[in-house]
Structure formats: structure tokens, C-alpha cells
Amino acid sequence: MDKLTIKTLAKELQLSVSTISKALRDSHEISAATKRKVLALAEQLNYSPNPYASSLRKRKSKTIGVVIPEVVNSFFSQAINGIESVAKEKGYHVLIYLTHENLDNEKAILKDFESGRVDGVLLSASRETINSTHISGLIKKDVPVIFFDRVFDDVETVKVITNDFESAYTATKHLITSGCKNPHFLSIISNLNIISNRIDGYKKALQEHHIKFSNSNIINCTTNWEHNYKLLLKKMQSSKKPDGILCSIENLSVLIYQVCEDLNIKIPDDLQIVSFSNLDTASFLNPPLTTVTQPAYEIGSVAAATLVKALEKKNFIIPNENIVIPSVLIKRKSTKNKILS
């Protein structure tokens, strides 16, 4: 059978498409008898209206586009849950788009949105994104964009974020007060402001505790696992090896454990570890991982609620503001968790 559409119902009942549409919408213009015939056939053929097609006349798709770098990261999977919880309650559909950390992919996705495929966008920028021209271009086409997690400060819109600077400062201070004399920062080469904010928080903690900062304290990883493994292996075998690591990306935290296992480095006796991470398995690692846990679900739900408000409230102007939802340091056994006297 051909694809079942509203035209199929019209042909079967020898009615106009307009009449079928109005009957399905329970319009007062259509008689009760006609409505019963249309609904009966629709049920018989298991017909479901296409919300996107029916909304074209209103120029509203009731669809939100969510653009994220990846889904492997547990932060984004939790954020999507928060987004969908709000979208479902408000009657919106959610389309997930992955950039795979690629700027060209991000540009192509946002360009596609200009056609009206979605009513609004929730965006977390890719690692390669160095300017916001393509994002501002979409906003100029009257498609509202709300940032979450990875943002651009020069775009005038709402940015739903966490307190990356303060969280990194607190985590580094925890390492130092637990006995670390040479804590390092495990990062990933990136233009992202969340990384620079975390590095700044790390540096502030070192400064306050009179620990000299050196560029060699920053271990810059790439997306290549083997390269990162060799880099960290070399660092942990050097004469100035770290006794503590603040890991800025949760995917790298497992790598540290692997290197420690291979070099017979004991955690936390020889190396203390804190990681930005929303991994549910953090407490099951050996030893359990101390984490800076981000409010991913809340960030997603607040971002979605803000976007829906902008879409549904007439003449609503999206403010240029940061909505900050704090992260939490959860102390486990990968750090010593004791303050030195």
C-alpha cells in the first residue's frame, strides 16, 4: 500500500482534503456524521496525522532541534533527558543532531534549520567552533537559539551553564589540602571556554597555595586514545611527575586509571585524581573516583523551558544572560579526603 496520508482518506471517502483535515481537527464547520465517518476510517487504516506536515500552514513545527557534539559523554545523555522531559510536557518533538565535534557539520545543521524544520534550537558548540557567525546568522532568520554547557559569550541569548571556574578551583584546592604538592591539569586541546574557565580556576588554587604554575602542568590531550596514553605514560615516568591530576574531560579519567595500572601507581597513595564527570560508574571504579558532577539534567531542562517560553509567549525577547547551575564535588577514594594540618 502507498504511504497513508490525508489524501488517502479523502480519496476513500470521496471528500476534499480540506474536509478531512477539518474533521480530524474537530472543526465546527464539519457535521457530526462526516466526522464520525472520517474518524472511523482513520482508525480502521491506523492513520496518524503528521504533526510536522500539518503545522506547515502555521509555520510552526512544534519541534526543537538539539545540537550536541557527541552522545558518548554522559553529560549530554543526561542533558537530553532533561530537555525531553520539558519538551514532552509542552507538546514538542525533539530532534537530536550530532556534530561529532566538527565545525562544518555544525554549520550544515544550522543552515538546514533556516528552512523552518525546527522552531528553535538548543546548542552546545563543537570543539572546533572558533566563532559564532553561523549561529548569529540563524538567529537573524528568526530561529531562536539557546546555548547550554558550551557557549559563546558574544551571542546575545540565554546561556545555561555551570560554574566551571569555581568548580575547578574547588577541586584543585581539594587535591592540595589532601596533600598534593604538584597537581596537574589533564585537558584536551580546544577553543572551548569551559576548558579555559577550568584552567583559570585551577591556576587560582595553585596561586593561593603558593604552588608555582608551569605550562608543563597542563597535559594537553587529543582525540586519539593511543597518543593520549603514551603522553600520560611519559608524564607519569618523568622526574617531575604529578602527585595529583584534575581531569577536565570524563573520557580521559579511565585513561589515567589504565596508566596507573600499567605502571603500578597506587591511587590515591601515589596519585590523587579528581575528574569532571557524570559517569554513573564513577563509584564502581577501583578506587571510586572523586568527581565534579555537573547538573546535566537540570541544565537541559532549564534550557528547554527557556526556549519553549520564547516560542510560546508572544513578543517575548530572549534576554542576554547566563543562568548558572552549580556543580558538586563528590569526594570518593581516589583522593585522600583529609585536610593537612
Summary of the structure (lengths in Angstrom):
residues: 341
radius of gyration: 25.7
end to end distance: 78.7
largest distance: 87.7
contacts: 1092
relative contact order: 0.13
helix: 45%
strand: 16%
